[in-house]
Amino acid sequence: MRQPRFFMDTSALFAGIWSEGGGGRVLLKLGEAGKVTLLVSSQVLAELDRTVQTKAPHLVSKAALFLAHSRVTIVAPPAQNLIDRCAALINYDNVAMVMAAAQQAETEFFVTLDRKHFLGNVELNAAMPFPLGTPGDALEWLRTRLIQERLN
């Protein structure tokens, strides 16, 4: 069976690095243990770098270590048709590219804390072939999946 595939956006990654006790950190630890596959796009990494440099420069080296230890995989740039489809749902180019990258990578769950662009966009949530949610939602989804697999 294939490992669960979680695409983490900048907000989820930053939360995992910043907060020792949150769901984002648990996902990073699950990646480190080889229990889940964590996916990001090059746009997410660039934004994460800017965010850490601005909001928490003392965590720059820690962020790099978390990404390496958690076995975060950088996905291929998305196809233009996926970007166009996502851009029709999201009126912000960088966000559309991130969502298109997640789709192309066959993500099973999109992890974010961004309510403005992702979680609050009802049309986007309905159009995606995977659920979008917070790190806590992702962990609950994983728990439910593991229970169902044990029952089958």
Secondary structure as GFF3:
##gff-version 3
##sequence-region A 1 152
A	DSSP	beta_strand	5	8	.	.	.	ID=ss1
A	DSSP	alpha_helix	10	18	.	.	.	ID=ss2
A	DSSP	alpha_helix	23	32	.	.	.	ID=ss3
A	DSSP	beta_strand	37	40	.	.	.	ID=ss4
A	DSSP	alpha_helix	42	55	.	.	.	ID=ss5
A	DSSP	three_ten_helix	57	59	.	.	.	ID=ss6
A	DSSP	alpha_helix	60	69	.	.	.	ID=ss7
A	DSSP	beta_strand	73	74	.	.	.	ID=ss8
A	DSSP	alpha_helix	80	87	.	.	.	ID=ss9
A	DSSP	alpha_helix	93	104	.	.	.	ID=ss10
A	DSSP	beta_strand	109	111	.	.	.	ID=ss11
A	DSSP	pi_helix	115	119	.	.	.	ID=ss12
A	DSSP	alpha_helix	122	127	.	.	.	ID=ss13
A	DSSP	beta_strand	132	133	.	.	.	ID=ss14
A	DSSP	alpha_helix	135	151	.	.	.	ID=ss15
###
